Amino acid sequence: MKKLMASAVVLSMVLVGCGSGKESKKPEIALVTDSGGINDKSFNQSAWEAVKEYGTKNDKGYKYYKPASFDTAGYKDQIKNAVDNGAKVVVLPG
């Protein structure tokens, strides 16, 4: 049972880690959202809009990551995921 649960957690983290971004470029700029998501009409959304604008104007790839859990472990997992995927800048609103 523990193996099944662990597998489910890992799978959900992989799926949640798939964000959106400029696909033609390696995502050099990453945004790790807080609990609200990129359409929250607050910090996450304004940070995402700024990341997209900067990436577009400077021909840089960008992507967002939403943690599976909104605690230290969840944030650390997505920061590591972003860096492993090539992020040179990680934006952390909230």
A tleap script that builds the chain and sets N, CA, C and O, in Angstrom:
source leaprc.protein.ff14SB
mol = sequence {
  NMET LYS LYS LEU MET ALA SER ALA VAL VAL
  LEU SER MET VAL LEU VAL GLY CYS GLY SER
  GLY LYS GLU SER LYS LYS PRO GLU ILE ALA
  LEU VAL THR ASP SER GLY GLY ILE ASN ASP
  LYS SER PHE ASN GLN SER ALA TRP GLU ALA
  VAL LYS GLU TYR GLY THR LYS ASN ASP LYS
  GLY TYR LYS TYR TYR LYS PRO ALA SER PHE
  ASP THR ALA GLY TYR LYS ASP GLN ILE LYS
  ASN ALA VAL ASP ASN GLY ALA LYS VAL VAL
  VAL LEU PRO CGLY
}
set mol.1.N position { 0.817 -1.193 0.000 }
set mol.1.CA position { 0.000 0.000 0.000 }
set mol.1.C position { 0.861 1.257 0.000 }
set mol.1.O position { 0.556 2.232 -0.687 }
set mol.2.N position { 1.954 1.221 0.791 }
set mol.2.CA position { 2.833 2.382 0.851 }
set mol.2.C position { 3.486 2.653 -0.499 }
set mol.2.O position { 3.660 3.808 -0.889 }
set mol.3.N position { 3.851 1.576 -1.220 }
set mol.3.CA position { 4.467 1.742 -2.538 }
set mol.3.C position { 3.476 2.359 -3.516 }
set mol.3.O position { 3.843 3.215 -4.321 }
set mol.4.N position { 2.239 1.932 -3.449 }
set mol.4.CA position { 1.209 2.477 -4.316 }
set mol.4.C position { 0.983 3.960 -4.027 }
set mol.4.O position { 0.862 4.772 -4.944 }
set mol.5.N position { 0.930 4.296 -2.756 }
set mol.5.CA position { 0.737 5.689 -2.357 }
set mol.5.C position { 1.927 6.540 -2.793 }
set mol.5.O position { 1.746 7.646 -3.302 }
set mol.6.N position { 3.131 6.034 -2.599 }
set mol.6.CA position { 4.335 6.769 -3.000 }
set mol.6.C position { 4.347 6.979 -4.509 }
set mol.6.O position { 4.706 8.055 -4.986 }
set mol.7.N position { 3.956 5.958 -5.257 }
set mol.7.CA position { 3.903 6.086 -6.717 }
set mol.7.C position { 2.883 7.134 -7.142 }
set mol.7.O position { 3.129 7.913 -8.063 }
set mol.8.N position { 1.743 7.151 -6.470 }
set mol.8.CA position { 0.711 8.135 -6.784 }
set mol.8.C position { 1.192 9.554 -6.499 }
set mol.8.O position { 0.921 10.470 -7.275 }
set mol.9.N position { 1.902 9.739 -5.394 }
set mol.9.CA position { 2.432 11.057 -5.047 }
set mol.9.C position { 3.446 11.513 -6.086 }
set mol.9.O position { 3.407 12.660 -6.532 }
set mol.10.N position { 4.355 10.622 -6.475 }
set mol.10.CA position { 5.370 10.968 -7.471 }
set mol.10.C position { 4.700 11.315 -8.795 }
set mol.10.O position { 5.065 12.310 -9.422 }
set mol.11.N position { 3.741 10.527 -9.230 }
set mol.11.CA position { 3.047 10.804 -10.477 }
set mol.11.C position { 2.333 12.146 -10.431 }
set mol.11.O position { 2.380 12.902 -11.401 }
set mol.12.N position { 1.679 12.450 -9.331 }
set mol.12.CA position { 0.974 13.732 -9.228 }
set mol.12.C position { 1.950 14.885 -9.258 }
set mol.12.O position { 1.641 15.933 -9.824 }
set mol.13.N position { 3.128 14.723 -8.660 }
set mol.13.CA position { 4.126 15.792 -8.681 }
set mol.13.C position { 4.636 16.021 -10.098 }
set mol.13.O position { 4.858 17.161 -10.507 }
set mol.14.N position { 4.821 14.941 -10.842 }
set mol.14.CA position { 5.277 15.077 -12.223 }
set mol.14.C position { 4.224 15.808 -13.041 }
set mol.14.O position { 4.551 16.722 -13.798 }
set mol.15.N position { 2.968 15.415 -12.896 }
set mol.15.CA position { 1.901 16.044 -13.659 }
set mol.15.C position { 1.691 17.493 -13.259 }
set mol.15.O position { 1.479 18.345 -14.122 }
set mol.16.N position { 1.745 17.786 -11.978 }
set mol.16.CA position { 1.564 19.151 -11.503 }
set mol.16.C position { 2.729 20.020 -11.937 }
set mol.16.O position { 2.551 21.210 -12.197 }
set mol.17.N position { 3.904 19.450 -12.017 }
set mol.17.CA position { 5.083 20.201 -12.413 }
set mol.17.C position { 5.056 20.653 -13.858 }
set mol.17.O position { 5.850 21.506 -14.256 }
set mol.18.N position { 4.168 20.101 -14.639 }
set mol.18.CA position { 4.078 20.491 -16.038 }
set mol.18.C position { 3.298 21.787 -16.134 }
set mol.18.O position { 2.077 21.804 -15.979 }
set mol.19.N position { 3.996 22.843 -16.383 }
set mol.19.CA position { 3.356 24.148 -16.501 }
set mol.19.C position { 3.233 24.549 -17.948 }
set mol.19.O position { 3.189 23.706 -18.843 }
set mol.20.N position { 3.178 25.817 -18.163 }
set mol.20.CA position { 3.045 26.357 -19.495 }
set mol.20.C position { 4.177 27.329 -19.713 }
set mol.20.O position { 4.684 27.922 -18.761 }
set mol.21.N position { 4.573 27.496 -20.940 }
set mol.21.CA position { 5.633 28.447 -21.205 }
set mol.21.C position { 5.949 28.541 -22.667 }
set mol.21.O position { 5.285 27.925 -23.501 }
set mol.22.N position { 6.961 29.309 -22.981 }
set mol.22.CA position { 7.400 29.471 -24.353 }
set mol.22.C position { 8.107 28.183 -24.750 }
set mol.22.O position { 9.221 27.918 -24.298 }
set mol.23.N position { 7.468 27.388 -25.587 }
set mol.23.CA position { 7.927 26.039 -25.874 }
set mol.23.C position { 9.168 25.996 -26.763 }
set mol.23.O position { 9.928 25.030 -26.693 }
set mol.24.N position { 9.396 26.995 -27.585 }
set mol.24.CA position { 10.492 26.943 -28.532 }
set mol.24.C position { 11.851 27.137 -27.872 }
set mol.24.O position { 12.873 26.804 -28.472 }
set mol.25.N position { 11.886 27.654 -26.683 }
set mol.25.CA position { 13.138 27.914 -25.969 }
set mol.25.C position { 13.183 27.087 -24.694 }
set mol.25.O position { 12.149 26.774 -24.104 }
set mol.26.N position { 14.392 26.739 -24.278 }
set mol.26.CA position { 14.560 26.082 -22.986 }
set mol.26.C position { 14.131 27.078 -21.913 }
set mol.26.O position { 14.538 28.239 -21.957 }
set mol.27.N position { 13.311 26.644 -20.946 }
set mol.27.CA position { 12.798 27.594 -19.949 }
set mol.27.C position { 13.882 28.081 -18.988 }
set mol.27.O position { 14.195 27.419 -17.998 }
set mol.28.N position { 14.444 29.241 -19.295 }
set mol.28.CA position { 15.481 29.841 -18.453 }
set mol.28.C position { 14.884 30.557 -17.251 }
set mol.28.O position { 15.554 30.745 -16.236 }
set mol.29.N position { 13.622 30.958 -17.367 }
set mol.29.CA position { 12.950 31.681 -16.300 }
set mol.29.C position { 11.790 30.811 -15.814 }
set mol.29.O position { 10.961 30.367 -16.608 }
set mol.30.N position { 11.742 30.576 -14.525 }
set mol.30.CA position { 10.689 29.734 -13.956 }
set mol.30.C position { 9.955 30.503 -12.867 }
set mol.30.O position { 10.546 31.288 -12.125 }
set mol.31.N position { 8.674 30.259 -12.794 }
set mol.31.CA position { 7.849 30.804 -11.721 }
set mol.31.C position { 7.278 29.621 -10.959 }
set mol.31.O position { 6.646 28.745 -11.548 }
set mol.32.N position { 7.497 29.593 -9.657 }
set mol.32.CA position { 6.886 28.574 -8.800 }
set mol.32.C position { 5.744 29.272 -8.077 }
set mol.32.O position { 5.966 30.155 -7.249 }
set mol.33.N position { 4.519 28.866 -8.399 }
set mol.33.CA position { 3.352 29.557 -7.864 }
set mol.33.C position { 3.136 29.274 -6.390 }
set mol.33.O position { 3.611 28.282 -5.837 }
set mol.34.N position { 2.403 30.182 -5.785 }
set mol.34.CA position { 1.887 29.973 -4.446 }
set mol.34.C position { 0.528 29.300 -4.638 }
set mol.34.O position { 0.211 28.903 -5.759 }
set mol.35.N position { -0.256 29.163 -3.631 }
set mol.35.CA position { -1.497 28.384 -3.701 }
set mol.35.C position { -2.540 28.919 -4.676 }
set mol.35.O position { -3.412 28.159 -5.099 }
set mol.36.N position { -2.486 30.167 -5.041 }
set mol.36.CA position { -3.524 30.735 -5.878 }
set mol.36.C position { -3.493 30.352 -7.336 }
set mol.36.O position { -4.547 30.346 -7.972 }
set mol.37.N position { -2.357 30.034 -7.899 }
set mol.37.CA position { -2.258 29.733 -9.321 }
set mol.37.C position { -2.051 30.993 -10.138 }
set mol.37.O position { -2.096 32.100 -9.602 }
set mol.38.N position { -1.823 30.829 -11.452 }
set mol.38.CA position { -1.470 31.971 -12.303 }
set mol.38.C position { -2.660 32.837 -12.728 }
set mol.38.O position { -2.471 33.853 -13.397 }
set mol.39.N position { -3.856 32.457 -12.357 }
set mol.39.CA position { -5.042 33.262 -12.687 }
set mol.39.C position { -5.748 33.753 -11.429 }
set mol.39.O position { -6.972 33.880 -11.406 }
set mol.40.N position { -4.975 34.028 -10.386 }
set mol.40.CA position { -5.573 34.374 -9.099 }
set mol.40.C position { -5.892 35.859 -8.926 }
set mol.40.O position { -6.395 36.268 -7.879 }
set mol.41.N position { -5.600 36.666 -9.950 }
set mol.41.CA position { -5.826 38.120 -9.889 }
set mol.41.C position { -5.081 38.737 -8.700 }
set mol.41.O position { -5.547 39.696 -8.085 }
set mol.42.N position { -3.919 38.165 -8.396 }
set mol.42.CA position { -3.115 38.645 -7.275 }
set mol.42.C position { -1.633 38.459 -7.615 }
set mol.42.O position { -1.227 38.620 -8.766 }
set mol.43.N position { -0.831 38.120 -6.602 }
set mol.43.CA position { 0.616 38.047 -6.760 }
set mol.43.C position { 1.058 37.042 -7.819 }
set mol.43.O position { 1.914 37.362 -8.644 }
set mol.44.N position { 0.502 35.851 -7.813 }
set mol.44.CA position { 0.905 34.844 -8.795 }
set mol.44.C position { 0.659 35.325 -10.213 }
set mol.44.O position { 1.529 35.200 -11.075 }
set mol.45.N position { -0.514 35.870 -10.454 }
set mol.45.CA position { -0.866 36.304 -11.801 }
set mol.45.C position { 0.021 37.459 -12.259 }
set mol.45.O position { 0.510 37.448 -13.389 }
set mol.46.N position { 0.233 38.442 -11.410 }
set mol.46.CA position { 1.064 39.579 -11.831 }
set mol.46.C position { 2.513 39.141 -12.036 }
set mol.46.O position { 3.182 39.631 -12.946 }
set mol.47.N position { 2.998 38.234 -11.208 }
set mol.47.CA position { 4.358 37.723 -11.396 }
set mol.47.C position { 4.467 36.932 -12.701 }
set mol.47.O position { 5.451 37.068 -13.427 }
set mol.48.N position { 3.459 36.105 -13.000 }
set mol.48.CA position { 3.472 35.315 -14.237 }
set mol.48.C position { 3.422 36.224 -15.458 }
set mol.48.O position { 4.141 35.995 -16.430 }
set mol.49.N position { 2.589 37.244 -15.417 }
set mol.49.CA position { 2.510 38.181 -16.536 }
set mol.49.C position { 3.848 38.889 -16.754 }
set mol.49.O position { 4.257 39.109 -17.894 }
set mol.50.N position { 4.526 39.244 -15.666 }
set mol.50.CA position { 5.840 39.889 -15.774 }
set mol.50.C position { 6.874 38.920 -16.360 }
set mol.50.O position { 7.678 39.309 -17.207 }
set mol.51.N position { 6.854 37.663 -15.910 }
set mol.51.CA position { 7.778 36.658 -16.436 }
set mol.51.C position { 7.546 36.471 -17.930 }
set mol.51.O position { 8.503 36.437 -18.704 }
set mol.52.N position { 6.289 36.350 -18.342 }
set mol.52.CA position { 5.981 36.169 -19.764 }
set mol.52.C position { 6.448 37.369 -20.584 }
set mol.52.O position { 7.056 37.208 -21.642 }
set mol.53.N position { 6.162 38.565 -20.091 }
set mol.53.CA position { 6.546 39.774 -20.814 }
set mol.53.C position { 8.061 39.866 -20.951 }
set mol.53.O position { 8.572 40.145 -22.036 }
set mol.54.N position { 8.776 39.633 -19.860 }
set mol.54.CA position { 10.232 39.684 -19.901 }
set mol.54.C position { 10.784 38.616 -20.855 }
set mol.54.O position { 11.660 38.901 -21.671 }
set mol.55.N position { 10.274 37.403 -20.750 }
set mol.55.CA position { 10.734 36.323 -21.619 }
set mol.55.C position { 10.503 36.617 -23.080 }
set mol.55.O position { 11.375 36.377 -23.915 }
set mol.56.N position { 9.333 37.135 -23.390 }
set mol.56.CA position { 9.006 37.455 -24.778 }
set mol.56.C position { 9.900 38.578 -25.309 }
set mol.56.O position { 10.448 38.469 -26.406 }
set mol.57.N position { 10.046 39.639 -24.547 }
set mol.57.CA position { 10.846 40.786 -24.981 }
set mol.57.C position { 12.330 40.457 -25.110 }
set mol.57.O position { 13.033 41.067 -25.916 }
set mol.58.N position { 12.808 39.500 -24.324 }
set mol.58.CA position { 14.231 39.176 -24.303 }
set mol.58.C position { 14.550 37.819 -24.923 }
set mol.58.O position { 15.659 37.306 -24.774 }
set mol.59.N position { 13.569 37.242 -25.619 }
set mol.59.CA position { 13.727 35.960 -26.307 }
set mol.59.C position { 14.245 34.864 -25.371 }
set mol.59.O position { 15.176 34.130 -25.704 }
set mol.60.N position { 13.628 34.773 -24.208 }
set mol.60.CA position { 13.973 33.764 -23.202 }
set mol.60.C position { 12.789 32.828 -23.006 }
set mol.60.O position { 11.638 33.264 -23.037 }
set mol.61.N position { 13.063 31.572 -22.809 }
set mol.61.CA position { 12.006 30.621 -22.506 }
set mol.61.C position { 11.549 30.781 -21.067 }
set mol.61.O position { 12.324 31.199 -20.206 }
set mol.62.N position { 10.289 30.447 -20.804 }
set mol.62.CA position { 9.734 30.569 -19.457 }
set mol.62.C position { 8.698 29.492 -19.222 }
set mol.62.O position { 8.107 28.960 -20.162 }
set mol.63.N position { 8.488 29.178 -17.963 }
set mol.63.CA position { 7.549 28.120 -17.587 }
set mol.63.C position { 7.127 28.336 -16.144 }
set mol.63.O position { 7.885 28.892 -15.349 }
set mol.64.N position { 5.919 27.898 -15.800 }
set mol.64.CA position { 5.516 27.959 -14.401 }
set mol.64.C position { 5.356 26.546 -13.852 }
set mol.64.O position { 5.081 25.594 -14.582 }
set mol.65.N position { 5.534 26.449 -12.557 }
set mol.65.CA position { 5.428 25.195 -11.832 }
set mol.65.C position { 4.489 25.411 -10.652 }
set mol.65.O position { 4.614 26.393 -9.920 }
set mol.66.N position { 3.555 24.497 -10.474 }
set mol.66.CA position { 2.633 24.579 -9.335 }
set mol.66.C position { 2.928 23.406 -8.410 }
set mol.66.O position { 2.800 22.252 -8.818 }
set mol.67.N position { 3.319 23.684 -7.179 }
set mol.67.CA position { 3.648 22.603 -6.242 }
set mol.67.C position { 2.458 21.687 -5.958 }
set mol.67.O position { 1.306 22.118 -5.981 }
set mol.68.N position { 2.759 20.419 -5.690 }
set mol.68.CA position { 1.718 19.459 -5.314 }
set mol.68.C position { 1.184 19.773 -3.926 }
set mol.68.O position { 0.017 19.522 -3.625 }
set mol.69.N position { 2.058 20.330 -3.078 }
set mol.69.CA position { 1.646 20.740 -1.740 }
set mol.69.C position { 2.265 22.109 -1.471 }
set mol.69.O position { 3.382 22.391 -1.905 }
set mol.70.N position { 1.541 22.943 -0.764 }
set mol.70.CA position { 1.996 24.314 -0.523 }
set mol.70.C position { 2.652 24.415 0.853 }
set mol.70.O position { 2.194 25.125 1.749 }
set mol.71.N position { 3.739 23.674 0.969 }
set mol.71.CA position { 4.568 23.694 2.168 }
set mol.71.C position { 6.022 23.717 1.700 }
set mol.71.O position { 6.288 23.711 0.499 }
set mol.72.N position { 6.937 23.743 2.622 }
set mol.72.CA position { 8.353 23.853 2.268 }
set mol.72.C position { 8.786 22.737 1.319 }
set mol.72.O position { 9.496 22.995 0.347 }
set mol.73.N position { 8.375 21.530 1.585 }
set mol.73.CA position { 8.768 20.398 0.731 }
set mol.73.C position { 8.227 20.560 -0.690 }
set mol.73.O position { 8.945 20.311 -1.659 }
set mol.74.N position { 6.968 20.974 -0.818 }
set mol.74.CA position { 6.370 21.161 -2.137 }
set mol.74.C position { 7.074 22.239 -2.944 }
set mol.74.O position { 7.316 22.072 -4.139 }
set mol.75.N position { 7.402 23.344 -2.287 }
set mol.75.CA position { 8.115 24.424 -2.976 }
set mol.75.C position { 9.516 23.986 -3.373 }
set mol.75.O position { 9.954 24.248 -4.493 }
set mol.76.N position { 10.226 23.319 -2.460 }
set mol.76.CA position { 11.586 22.871 -2.760 }
set mol.76.C position { 11.600 21.898 -3.935 }
set mol.76.O position { 12.485 21.965 -4.788 }
set mol.77.N position { 10.625 20.998 -3.981 }
set mol.77.CA position { 10.550 20.036 -5.085 }
set mol.77.C position { 10.415 20.745 -6.428 }
set mol.77.O position { 11.079 20.380 -7.398 }
set mol.78.N position { 9.555 21.756 -6.482 }
set mol.78.CA position { 9.353 22.451 -7.758 }
set mol.78.C position { 10.520 23.373 -8.108 }
set mol.78.O position { 10.825 23.556 -9.286 }
set mol.79.N position { 11.170 23.951 -7.111 }
set mol.79.CA position { 12.367 24.759 -7.389 }
set mol.79.C position { 13.441 23.854 -7.986 }
set mol.79.O position { 14.080 24.209 -8.977 }
set mol.80.N position { 13.635 22.695 -7.384 }
set mol.80.CA position { 14.622 21.741 -7.905 }
set mol.80.C position { 14.230 21.301 -9.308 }
set mol.80.O position { 15.088 21.214 -10.186 }
set mol.81.N position { 12.969 21.024 -9.533 }
set mol.81.CA position { 12.474 20.629 -10.849 }
set mol.81.C position { 12.776 21.713 -11.884 }
set mol.81.O position { 13.233 21.411 -12.986 }
set mol.82.N position { 12.522 22.973 -11.531 }
set mol.82.CA position { 12.770 24.088 -12.445 }
set mol.82.C position { 14.256 24.194 -12.781 }
set mol.82.O position { 14.619 24.346 -13.947 }
set mol.83.N position { 15.107 24.115 -11.779 }
set mol.83.CA position { 16.556 24.203 -12.007 }
set mol.83.C position { 17.036 23.016 -12.840 }
set mol.83.O position { 17.851 23.180 -13.747 }
set mol.84.N position { 16.534 21.830 -12.533 }
set mol.84.CA position { 16.906 20.644 -13.311 }
set mol.84.C position { 16.486 20.770 -14.769 }
set mol.84.O position { 17.119 20.186 -15.648 }
set mol.85.N position { 15.424 21.527 -15.033 }
set mol.85.CA position { 14.945 21.736 -16.399 }
set mol.85.C position { 15.611 22.921 -17.080 }
set mol.85.O position { 15.231 23.285 -18.193 }
set mol.86.N position { 16.601 23.531 -16.430 }
set mol.86.CA position { 17.368 24.587 -17.078 }
set mol.86.C position { 17.108 25.996 -16.622 }
set mol.86.O position { 17.673 26.932 -17.188 }
set mol.87.N position { 16.276 26.186 -15.623 }
set mol.87.CA position { 15.987 27.542 -15.163 }
set mol.87.C position { 17.233 28.183 -14.558 }
set mol.87.O position { 17.928 27.586 -13.735 }
set mol.88.N position { 17.494 29.414 -14.990 }
set mol.88.CA position { 18.602 30.187 -14.443 }
set mol.88.C position { 18.070 31.214 -13.433 }
set mol.88.O position { 18.806 31.690 -12.569 }
set mol.89.N position { 16.790 31.542 -13.560 }
set mol.89.CA position { 16.123 32.479 -12.651 }
set mol.89.C position { 14.831 31.797 -12.195 }
set mol.89.O position { 14.067 31.292 -13.018 }
set mol.90.N position { 14.593 31.785 -10.888 }
set mol.90.CA position { 13.360 31.214 -10.342 }
set mol.90.C position { 12.648 32.318 -9.561 }
set mol.90.O position { 13.199 32.882 -8.616 }
set mol.91.N position { 11.422 32.614 -9.970 }
set mol.91.CA position { 10.610 33.656 -9.325 }
set mol.91.C position { 9.666 32.968 -8.357 }
set mol.91.O position { 9.002 31.991 -8.703 }
set mol.92.N position { 9.615 33.502 -7.113 }
set mol.92.CA position { 8.799 32.897 -6.063 }
set mol.92.C position { 7.898 33.953 -5.439 }
set mol.92.O position { 8.276 34.564 -4.440 }
set mol.93.N position { 6.698 34.186 -6.010 }
set mol.93.CA position { 5.793 35.170 -5.423 }
set mol.93.C position { 5.145 34.637 -4.150 }
set mol.93.O position { 5.066 33.428 -3.937 }
set mol.94.N position { 4.691 35.545 -3.322 }
set mol.94.CA position { 3.917 35.120 -2.162 }
set mol.94.C position { 4.687 34.952 -0.907 }
set mol.94.O position { 4.117 34.596 0.124 }
savepdb mol mol.pdb
quit
